[in-house]
Amino acid sequence: MQTHYLNRALTLLLAALPFPAIAEEGGSGHYFPGSMSSFVDGVPAAEAVIVRLNALTYDGSIDANVTVPIAGLAAANVDVDLTGLGITALWRPPFGGIGEHWSYAMAVTVPVVDLTVKADVRQAGQSGGPVVRRSESVNGLGDILLFPVMLNYNVSDALNVNFRLGIYAPTGDYEKGKLANEGKNFWTYEPEVAVIYLNPKTGIEASGFLGFDFNTENDATDYQSGTQGHLELTLAQHFPLWGGGAGAGVSAFWYEQLEGDSGTGATFGDFKARSFGVGPVVSYSHKLGSADFVAEFKWLHEFEVEKRPEGDTLFLKAMLKFQ
């Protein structure tokens, strides 16, 4: 039964949800912290097609004493309420095997967002002037995430190493001067490496994901967001349950802007953001007809946050793998 868990684990991927975090040019990037961190986020080792629903809700706020740049505005006392849905399609082609240990796959995630932002705002770059409380809501297509290159190196039955390149395309609507936008109006290139250990005998899991986001300039605001780094970790125990497999454990993330912002629109200076988060994670897998079904639910609470919203995120992933 434990081997069955491992076979499923090594054929599943979670593509990062490209939903906008609110201090978007103030240090946060396309990547939503904590969205990739566990055994379900591996690259398939064998030929497969995976279809997955990604869902999240986020409720957070920025310290009232902190002013952040948002789409050409200076915003304070910010509250954000976000719901996001993404559909991921992944293909590990029959020609995806490379040598004895390597395999290749590709994926795309198409997101839809429902975002409400409330803040006290004035024009960025103004030291004075009127401050107005505004509330804006948007819903629609977000920025699509492409994974043209996804590689898995199978070290052993218990250990896999993944390499991938994510590309966030500016497909969501964006307008300068709006508090809430579906997209970010710039490209992001995200190389990532993951080490996934899931022992088929003991059911013990220890997974780690390390990635970096390199951003192009937002030409609407002449703002260049600096490079961000993020590390996600998961420890869990897997065990048989109800004819399938279940898992329970803890997940955590570190997210920090490593390089300062730049450009003529970066009137707040380098404006580096950071965040930590931790919370429980549970999963369940079962055979569903000819497909493998896997679901994972996670709650992450943020703390030690600087220059970005602080709150709670609920993640749900539900996927089917066809061979």
GUMIBA-730179 format. One record per atom (N, C-alpha, C): x, y, z; atom name. Coordinates in steps of 0.05 Angstrom, whole numbers. Example, Ala and Ser with C-alpha at 12.3 -4.5 7.8 and 13.67 -1.06 7.14 Angstrom:
       c1       c2       c3   atom
      264     -114      156      N
      246      -90      156     CA
      264      -66      156      C
      257      -45      142      N
      273      -21      143     CA
      258        1      157      C
END
This chain:
       c1       c2       c3   atom
       17      -24        0      N
        0        0        0     CA
       17       25        0      C
       40       25       15      N
       57       49       16     CA
       69       54      -11      C
       76       32      -26      N
       87       35      -53     CA
       67       48      -71      C
       41       42      -67      N
       20       54      -83     CA
       20       84      -79      C
       24       93      -54      N
       25      122      -48     CA
       48      134      -64      C
       71      121      -64      N
       94      133      -77     CA
       90      135     -107      C
       79      114     -119      N
       74      115     -148     CA
       56      139     -156      C
       36      144     -139      N
       19      167     -145     CA
       34      193     -140      C
       49      193     -118      N
       63      218     -111     CA
       82      227     -133      C
       96      209     -145      N
      116      216     -165     CA
      104      224     -192      C
       78      222     -195      N
       65      229     -220     CA
       47      253     -218      C
       51      269     -197      N
       32      291     -194     CA
       48      318     -192      C
       35      338     -203      N
       47      365     -203     CA
       27      385     -193      C
       36      404     -177      N
       20      428     -172     CA
       34      452     -185      C
       22      463     -205      N
       34      488     -216     CA
       26      511     -198      C
       44      530     -194      N
       39      552     -177     CA
       15      568     -186      C
       -1      577     -168      N
      -25      593     -175     CA
      -16      622     -180      C
      -20      632     -204      N
      -10      659     -210     CA
      -31      680     -202      C
      -40      680     -178      N
      -60      700     -169     CA
      -45      724     -156      C
      -55      748     -160      N
      -41      772     -151     CA
      -43      776     -121      C
      -20      778     -108      N
      -19      787      -80     CA
      -19      818      -81      C
      -29      831      -60      N
      -37      858      -65     CA
      -14      879      -67      C
        7      878      -51      N
       28      898      -54     CA
       44      891      -78      C
       31      890     -102      N
       43      876     -124     CA
       69      888     -134      C
       72      914     -134      N
       98      924     -142     CA
      115      931     -118      C
      105      926      -94      N
      120      932      -70     CA
      135      908      -59      C
      141      889      -75      N
      158      867      -66     CA
      146      839      -69      C
      120      837      -71      N
      108      810      -76     CA
      109      805     -106      C
      108      779     -113      N
      110      772     -141     CA
       87      756     -151      C
       90      744     -175      N
       69      727     -186     CA
       64      703     -168      C
       86      692     -157      N
       83      667     -142     CA
       68      671     -116      C
       49      654     -110      N
       34      656      -85     CA
       48      639      -64      C
       58      651      -42      N
       74      636      -23     CA
       60      611      -12      C
       74      589      -12      N
       64      564       -1     CA
       49      546      -20      C
       46      555      -45      N
       29      540      -64     CA
       42      514      -74      C
       68      511      -72      N
       81      486      -80     CA
       99      478      -57      C
       94      454      -46      N
      110      447      -22     CA
      110      417      -15      C
       94      400      -28      N
       91      373      -18     CA
       93      352      -39      C
       88      327      -32      N
       92      304      -49     CA
       74      306      -75      C
       52      320      -74      N
       35      322      -97     CA
       46      341     -118      C
       68      353     -113      N
       79      373     -131     CA
      103      363     -147      C
      105      337     -150      N
      127      325     -165     CA
      122      325     -195      C
      143      319     -210      N
      142      316     -239     CA
      138      287     -246      C
      119      280     -264      N
      114      252     -271     CA
      138      238     -281      C
      142      214     -272      N
      165      197     -281     CA
      157      179     -304      C
      130      175     -308      N
      121      158     -329     CA
      100      173     -346      C
       94      163     -370      N
       75      175     -387     CA
       48      180     -373      C
       37      204     -375      N
       12      211     -361     CA
        0      237     -371      C
      -26      240     -366      N
      -40      265     -370     CA
      -53      271     -343      C
      -49      295     -333      N
      -60      303     -307     CA
      -78      328     -311      C
     -102      327     -300      N
     -120      350     -299     CA
     -125      357     -270      C
     -121      382     -263      N
     -123      389     -234     CA
     -138      415     -230      C
     -154      416     -209      N
     -167      441     -200     CA
     -151      451     -176      C
     -143      477     -178      N
     -129      491     -156     CA
     -147      513     -146      C
     -152      513     -120      N
     -169      534     -109     CA
     -156      546      -84      C
     -159      571      -80      N
     -150      584      -55     CA
     -168      607      -47      C
     -168      612      -21      N
     -180      637      -11     CA
     -159      650        7      C
     -158      677        6      N
     -139      691       23     CA
     -152      716       34      C
     -148      721       60      N
     -158      745       74     CA
     -135      756       90      C
     -127      781       83      N
     -104      793       96     CA
     -105      823       96      C
      -86      835      110      N
      -85      864      111     CA
      -56      873      116      C
      -50      897      108      N
      -24      909      113     CA
      -25      928      137      C
       -4      928      153      N
       -3      945      176     CA
      -11      974      168      C
      -28      986      184      N
      -39     1013      177     CA
      -17     1034      176      C
        6     1029      188      N
       28     1048      188     CA
       47     1045      163      C
       41     1025      147      N
       58     1019      123     CA
       43     1028       98      C
       57     1043       81      N
       46     1052       55     CA
       60     1036       34      C
       45     1025       15      N
       56     1009       -7     CA
       48     1019      -34      C
       65     1014      -55      N
       58     1023      -82     CA
       41     1002      -96      C
       18     1011     -106      N
        0      993     -121     CA
       -9     1007     -146      C
        1      998     -169      N
       -7     1007     -196     CA
       -7     1038     -198      C
       15     1050     -189      N
       18     1079     -190     CA
        5     1094     -168      C
       -6     1080     -148      N
      -18     1093     -125     CA
       -1     1087     -100      C
       -4     1105      -80      N
        7     1100      -54     CA
      -16     1092      -36      C
      -15     1068      -25      N
      -38     1056      -10     CA
      -30     1050       18      C
      -47     1056       37      N
      -43     1050       65     CA
      -69     1038       76      C
      -66     1025      100      N
      -90     1013      113     CA
     -104      994       93      C
      -89      976       81      N
      -98      959       59     CA
     -111      934       70      C
     -134      927       59      N
     -147      901       64     CA
     -151      887       38      C
     -146      861       37      N
     -149      846       12     CA
     -165      820       17      C
     -183      814       -1      N
     -199      789        0     CA
     -198      776      -27      C
     -186      753      -29      N
     -181      740      -54     CA
     -191      712      -55      C
     -205      705      -77      N
     -212      677      -84     CA
     -201      671     -111      C
     -188      649     -114      N
     -176      641     -140     CA
     -182      613     -147      C
     -187      608     -173      N
     -190      581     -184     CA
     -172      578     -208      C
     -158      556     -209      N
     -140      551     -232     CA
     -144      523     -242      C
     -143      519     -269      N
     -143      493     -281     CA
     -116      488     -293      C
     -104      465     -284      N
      -78      457     -294     CA
      -80      433     -312      C
      -67      434     -335      N
      -65      410     -352     CA
      -35      404     -355      C
      -28      379     -349      N
        0      370     -350     CA
        2      345     -368      C
       24      345     -384      N
       28      322     -402     CA
       57      313     -399      C
       59      287     -392      N
       85      274     -393     CA
       83      256     -418      C
       96      264     -440      N
       92      250     -466     CA
      106      223     -465      C
       98      205     -484      N
      111      179     -486     CA
      141      180     -492      C
      149      203     -504      N
      178      206     -510     CA
      192      221     -488      C
      179      223     -464      N
      190      240     -443     CA
      213      227     -427      C
      219      202     -432      N
      241      189     -418     CA
      268      198     -429      C
      287      205     -411      N
      313      214     -420     CA
      334      197     -404      C
      345      177     -417      N
      363      160     -403     CA
      349      142     -383      C
      365      132     -364      N
      354      113     -345     CA
      338      127     -322      C
      346      151     -315      N
      334      163     -291     CA
      318      188     -297      C
      321      201     -320      N
      308      227     -325     CA
      282      224     -339      C
      263      242     -334      N
      238      244     -350     CA
      231      273     -353      C
      215      279     -375      N
      208      306     -383     CA
      177      309     -384      C
      167      332     -375      N
      139      338     -377     CA
      135      368     -382      C
      110      376     -388      N
      103      404     -392     CA
       75      409     -381      C
       69      434     -375      N
       43      440     -362     CA
       35      469     -367      C
        9      475     -363      N
       -1      502     -364     CA
      -23      505     -343      C
      -24      528     -330      N
      -45      534     -311     CA
      -60      559     -319      C
      -86      558     -322      N
     -103      581     -329     CA
     -119      589     -305      C
     -115      613     -293      N
     -128      621     -269     CA
     -151      641     -274      C
     -170      640     -256      N
     -191      660     -254     CA
     -191      671     -226      C
     -192      698     -223      N
     -190      710     -196     CA
     -215      727     -190      C
     -221      728     -165      N
     -242      746     -154     CA
     -228      762     -131      C
     -223      787     -135      N
     -206      803     -117     CA
     -220      828     -108      C
     -220      833      -82      N
     -230      859      -71     CA
     -208      872      -54      C
     -203      897      -59      N
     -182      912      -45     CA
     -194      938      -34      C
     -188      943       -8      N
     -196      968        4     CA
     -171      981       15      C
     -169     1008       11      N
     -145     1022       20     CA
     -149     1052       21      C
     -133     1066       37      N
     -131     1095       36     CA
     -109     1102       15      C
     -116     1117       -6      N
      -98     1121      -28     CA
      -93     1150      -34      C
      -70     1155      -47      N
      -62     1180      -59     CA
      -43     1173      -82      C
      -37     1192      -99      N
      -19     1186     -121     CA
        9     1180     -111      C
       22     1160     -121      N
       49     1153     -113     CA
       68     1176     -120      C
       88     1182     -103      N
      107     1203     -108     CA
       99     1230      -95      C
       74     1231      -85      N
       65     1255      -72     CA
       68     1253      -41      C
       82     1272      -29      N
       86     1271        0     CA
       61     1281       15      C
       44     1295        2      N
       20     1305       14     CA
       -4     1301       -4      C
      -24     1318       -2      N
      -47     1316      -19     CA
      -69     1300       -6      C
      -92     1299      -19      N
     -116     1286       -7     CA
     -112     1255       -6      C
     -123     1244       15      N
     -123     1215       18     CA
     -153     1206       18      C
     -159     1186        1      N
     -187     1178       -3     CA
     -188     1148        3      C
     -209     1140       18      N
     -214     1111       23     CA
     -228     1100       -1      C
     -217     1079      -14      N
     -229     1067      -37     CA
     -232     1037      -34      C
     -252     1026      -48      N
     -256      997      -49     CA
     -262      990      -77      C
     -247      970      -87      N
     -250      961     -115     CA
     -251      930     -116      C
     -266      920     -134      N
     -269      891     -138     CA
     -266      885     -168      C
     -252      863     -174      N
     -250      853     -202     CA
     -253      823     -202      C
     -260      812     -224      N
     -260      783     -228     CA
     -256      777     -258      C
     -240      757     -263      N
     -235      750     -291     CA
     -209      734     -293      C
     -199      731     -318      N
     -175      716     -323     CA
     -151      729     -311      C
     -134      713     -298      N
     -109      723     -287     CA
      -86      718     -306      C
      -62      719     -295      N
      -38      715     -311     CA
      -32      685     -314      C
      -32      675     -339      N
      -28      647     -344     CA
        1      638     -338      C
        4      614     -327      N
       30      603     -320     CA
       36      580     -339      C
       60      581     -352      N
       69      560     -370     CA
       93      546     -358      C
       94      520     -360      N
      117      504     -353     CA
      127      490     -378      C
      144      502     -395      N
      154      489     -419     CA
      174      467     -413      C
      188      470     -390      N
      209      450     -383     CA
      205      441     -355      C
      200      415     -351      N
      197      402     -325     CA
      212      376     -326      C
      232      373     -309      N
      249      349     -309     CA
      248      336     -281      C
      248      309     -282      N
      250      294     -257     CA
      274      275     -259      C
      289      274     -237      N
      311      255     -235     CA
      304      235     -212      C
      300      210     -220      N
      292      189     -201     CA
      317      177     -188      C
      322      186     -164      N
      346      176     -149     CA
      342      148     -139      C
      318      143     -127      N
      312      117     -116     CA
      281      115     -113      C
      272       93     -102      N
      243       90      -98     CA
      232      111      -78      C
      249      121      -61      N
      240      140      -41     CA
      248      169      -47      C
      265      174      -66      N
      277      201      -69     CA
      276      209      -99      C
      265      233     -104      N
      265      245     -130     CA
      274      274     -128      C
      287      284     -149      N
      295      312     -152     CA
      283      323     -177      C
      269      346     -174      N
      255      359     -196     CA
      268      385     -203      C
      268      391     -229      N
      277      417     -239     CA
      255      427     -259      C
      249      453     -257      N
      228      464     -275     CA
      232      493     -279      C
      221      503     -302      N
      221      531     -308     CA
      192      540     -312      C
      183      559     -295      N
      156      570     -298     CA
      158      598     -311      C
      139      604     -328      N
      137      630     -341     CA
      109      641     -337      C
      107      664     -323      N
       81      677     -319     CA
       77      698     -341      C
       56      695     -357      N
       50      713     -379     CA
       30      734     -371      C
       33      759     -378      N
       14      780     -370     CA
      -12      780     -386      C
      -28      760     -381      N
      -54      757     -395     CA
      -77      769     -381      C
      -75      775     -355      N
      -96      787     -340     CA
      -99      817     -345      C
     -123      827     -343      N
     -127      856     -347     CA
     -112      872     -326      C
     -101      895     -334      N
      -86      913     -317     CA
      -91      942     -325      C
      -95      959     -305      N
      -98      987     -311     CA
      -84     1003     -289      C
      -67     1022     -297      N
      -54     1039     -278     CA
      -74     1056     -263      C
      -70     1059     -237      N
      -89     1075     -220     CA
     -111     1059     -208      C
     -112     1032     -213      N
     -132     1015     -201     CA
     -120     1001     -177      C
     -136      999     -155      N
     -127      983     -132     CA
     -126      953     -138      C
     -146      944     -152      N
     -149      915     -158     CA
     -146      910     -188      C
     -127      892     -194      N
     -123      883     -222     CA
     -121      853     -223      C
     -132      841     -244      N
     -130      812     -247     CA
     -101      804     -254      C
      -86      820     -268      N
      -59      814     -276     CA
      -39      834     -265      C
      -13      829     -272      N
        8      846     -262     CA
       22      863     -283      C
       17      857     -308      N
       28      873     -331     CA
       58      870     -334      C
       69      848     -325      N
       97      842     -331     CA
      101      811     -331      C
      123      803     -343      N
      130      775     -345     CA
      147      767     -321      C
      145      742     -312      N
      162      731     -291     CA
      173      704     -300      C
      199      700     -296      N
      212      675     -302     CA
      221      662     -276      C
      212      637     -271      N
      216      625     -245     CA
      229      597     -248      C
      256      595     -245      N
      268      569     -243     CA
      265      558     -214      C
      262      532     -212      N
      257      520     -186     CA
      269      492     -185      C
      278      484     -161      N
      288      457     -157     CA
      273      446     -132      C
      266      420     -133      N
      252      408     -111     CA
      264      381     -104      C
      265      375      -78      N
      274      349      -69     CA
      250      336      -54      C
      241      313      -64      N
      218      300      -53     CA
      225      272      -42      C
      223      269      -16      N
      229      243       -4     CA
      203      232        8      C
      195      208       -2      N
      172      195        9     CA
      178      165       11      C
      183      156       35      N
      192      128       40     CA
      168      109       36      C
      170       90       17      N
      147       72       11     CA
      143       52       34      C
      162       48       51      N
      159       29       73     CA
      148       42       98      C
      158       65      105      N
      150       78      130     CA
      128       99      126      C
      124      109      101      N
      104      130       96     CA
      113      158      104      C
      138      161      112      N
      148      187      120     CA
      155      204       96      C
      145      229       96      N
      151      248       74     CA
      166      272       85      C
      186      280       69      N
      201      305       74     CA
      207      318       47      C
      193      340       41      N
      195      353       15     CA
      204      381       18      C
      220      391       -2      N
      229      418       -1     CA
      230      430      -30      C
      221      455      -33      N
      220      468      -59     CA
      234      496      -56      C
      253      501      -74      N
      267      527      -74     CA
      265      539     -101      C
      255      564     -102      N
      251      578     -128     CA
      258      607     -126      C
      263      619     -150      N
      270      648     -152     CA
      254      660     -175      C
      243      684     -171      N
      227      698     -191     CA
      242      722     -202      C
      246      722     -228      N
      259      744     -242     CA
      238      759     -259      C
      234      784     -254      N
      212      799     -265     CA
      221      819     -286      C
      205      823     -307      N
      209      845     -326     CA
      196      870     -316      C
      200      892     -329      N
      189      918     -320     CA
      159      921     -327      C
      144      932     -309      N
      116      940     -315     CA
      117      966     -330      C
      112      965     -357      N
      115      989     -373     CA
       93     1010     -368      C
       72     1002     -355      N
       50     1022     -349     CA
       58     1040     -326      C
       76     1031     -308      N
       84     1047     -285     CA
      114     1051     -284      C
      129     1041     -303      N
      158     1042     -304     CA
      170     1032     -278      C
      159     1009     -269      N
      167      997     -244     CA
      179      970     -249      C
      203      965     -238      N
      217      940     -240     CA
      218      927     -213      C
      202      906     -209      N
      202      891     -184     CA
      227      874     -182      C
      240      875     -158      N
      265      860     -154     CA
      260      830     -152      C
      281      815     -154      N
      280      786     -153     CA
      270      776     -126      C
      252      756     -126      N
      243      744     -101     CA
      252      715      -99      C
      255      706      -74      N
      262      679      -69     CA
      242      666      -50      C
      237      640      -53      N
      218      627      -35     CA
      226      598      -31      C
      222      589       -6      N
      228      562        2     CA
      204      550       16      C
      195      527        7      N
      172      513       19     CA
      181      486       29      C
      171      478       53      N
      178      453       65     CA
      153      439       76      C
      153      412       73      N
      131      396       84     CA
      142      371       97      C
      132      365      121      N
      137      340      135     CA
      110      327      140      C
      107      301      133      N
       81      288      136     CA
       85      258      140      C
       64      246      151      N
       63      217      154     CA
       40      206      137      C
       45      186      120      N
       25      174      102     CA
       17      146      112      C
       -8      139      109      N
      -18      114      120     CA
      -43      105      105      C
      -50       79      105      N
      -74       69       91     CA
      -99       79      105      C
     -120       85       88      N
     -145       94       99     CA
     -167       90       78      C
     -189       77       86      N
     -213       74       70     CA
     -207       63       42      C
     -189       44       40      N
     -183       32       15     CA
     -164       49       -3      C
     -155       71        7      N
     -136       88       -7     CA
     -113       96       11      C
     -102      119        7      N
      -80      129       24     CA
      -86      157       34      C
      -78      162       59      N
      -82      189       71     CA
      -55      199       81      C
      -53      225       85      N
      -29      237       97     CA
      -36      260      114      C
      -20      265      134      N
      -24      288      152     CA
        3      299      161      C
        6      325      162      N
       32      336      170     CA
       31      366      173      C
       54      379      169      N
       56      408      172     CA
       72      418      148      C
       64      442      139      N
       77      455      117     CA
       85      484      125      C
      107      494      114      N
      117      521      121     CA
      130      533       96      C
      131      560       96      N
      144      574       74     CA
      160      598       84      C
      180      605       69      N
      195      630       72     CA
      194      644       45      C
      187      670       45      N
      185      686       20     CA
      198      713       25      C
      217      721        8      N
      231      746       12     CA
      240      758      -14      C
      238      784      -16      N
      249      798      -39     CA
      279      802      -34      C
      295      792      -53      N
      324      791      -50     CA
      338      815      -63      C
      324      827      -81      N
      336      850      -96     CA
      316      873      -95      C
      326      897      -92      N
      309      921      -90     CA
      295      927     -116      C
      272      941     -114      N
      257      950     -137     CA
      273      973     -150      C
      267      978     -176      N
      280      999     -191     CA
      262     1010     -212      C
      271     1030     -227      N
      255     1043     -248     CA
      246     1070     -238      C
      237     1087     -256      N
      228     1114     -249     CA
      203     1114     -232      C
      187     1092     -234      N
      163     1090     -218     CA
      167     1080     -190      C
      192     1071     -183      N
      197     1060     -157     CA
      204     1083     -137      C
      184     1099     -132      N
      188     1123     -115     CA
      190     1116      -85      C
      185     1090      -78      N
      187     1082      -50     CA
      215     1071      -44      C
      233     1071      -63      N
      259     1059      -59     CA
      258     1030      -65      C
      277     1014      -54      N
      279      986      -61     CA
      255      970      -51      C
      243      977      -29      N
      217      966      -19     CA
      217      936      -19      C
      234      924       -3      N
      236      894       -1     CA
      215      883       18      C
      201      863        8      N
      180      850       24     CA
      189      822       33      C
      176      812       55      N
      182      786       65     CA
      158      774       79      C
      158      748       83      N
      136      735       97     CA
      144      706      104      C
      134      697      127      N
      136      669      135     CA
      108      658      140      C
      105      632      136      N
       79      620      142     CA
       81      591      149      C
       62      581      165      N
       62      553      173     CA
       34      544      179      C
       28      518      175      N
        2      507      181     CA
        0      478      174      C
      -23      466      180      N
      -27      437      175     CA
      -34      431      146      C
      -28      406      138      N
      -35      397      111     CA
      -44      368      113      C
      -66      362       99      N
      -77      334       98     CA
      -81      327       69      C
      -80      301       63      N
      -84      292       35     CA
      -98      265       35      C
     -110      259       12      N
     -123      233        8     CA
     -121      224      -21      C
     -115      199      -26      N
     -113      188      -53     CA
     -129      162      -55      C
     -140      158      -79      N
     -157      134      -83     CA
     -159      129     -113      C
     -163      105     -121      N
     -168       98     -148     CA
     -197      106     -155      C
     -201      120     -178      N
     -227      128     -186     CA
     -231      120     -215      C
     -243       96     -219      N
     -245       85     -246     CA
     -218       77     -255      C
     -211       87     -280      N
     -184       81     -291     CA
     -164      103     -283      C
     -172      123     -268      N
     -155      145     -261     CA
     -147      144     -231      C
     -125      157     -225      N
     -118      162     -197     CA
     -128      189     -188      C
     -141      190     -165      N
     -151      215     -154     CA
     -135      222     -129      C
     -127      247     -128      N
     -112      256     -104     CA
     -122      284      -97      C
     -126      289      -71      N
     -135      315      -61     CA
     -117      323      -38      C
     -112      349      -36      N
      -96      359      -13     CA
     -109      385       -4      C
     -110      388       23      N
     -121      413       35     CA
     -100      424       54      C
      -96      450       54      N
      -75      463       70     CA
      -84      490       80      C
      -77      496      105      N
      -82      522      116     CA
      -55      534      125      C
      -49      558      116      N
      -24      571      123     CA
      -29      598      136      C
      -17      602      160      N
      -20      628      174     CA
        7      643      171      C
        5      668      163      N
       29      684      160     CA
       37      699      185      C
       64      703      188      N
       74      719      210     CA
      101      731      201      C
      112      750      218      N
      137      763      211     CA
      136      775      183      C
      114      788      176      N
      109      799      150     CA
      118      828      148      C
      131      835      126      N
      139      863      121     CA
      131      871       93      C
      118      895       91      N
      112      908       66     CA
       95      891       47      C
       77      875       58      N
       57      860       42     CA
       35      851       61      C
       13      841       51      N
       -9      833       69     CA
       -1      810       87      C
      -14      810      111      N
      -10      788      130     CA
      -37      776      135      C
      -40      750      132      N
      -66      737      136     CA
      -65      707      135      C
      -86      695      126      N
      -89      666      125     CA
      -97      657       97      C
      -86      635       88      N
      -92      623       62     CA
     -102      595       65      C
     -123      588       51      N
     -133      561       49     CA
     -129      551       20      C
     -115      529       18      N
     -109      517       -9     CA
     -124      490      -11      C
     -136      485      -34      N
     -148      459      -41     CA
     -138      452      -69      C
     -127      427      -71      N
     -119      416      -97     CA
     -134      390     -101      C
     -146      386     -124      N
     -159      361     -130     CA
     -153      354     -159      C
     -142      330     -163      N
     -132      323     -189     CA
     -137      294     -197      C
     -138      290     -223      N
     -140      263     -235     CA
     -117      258     -253      C
     -105      234     -251      N
      -83      226     -268     CA
      -91      203     -286      C
      -87      206     -312      N
      -94      186     -331     CA
      -69      175     -344      C
      -67      149     -347      N
      -44      136     -360     CA
      -53      120     -384      C
END
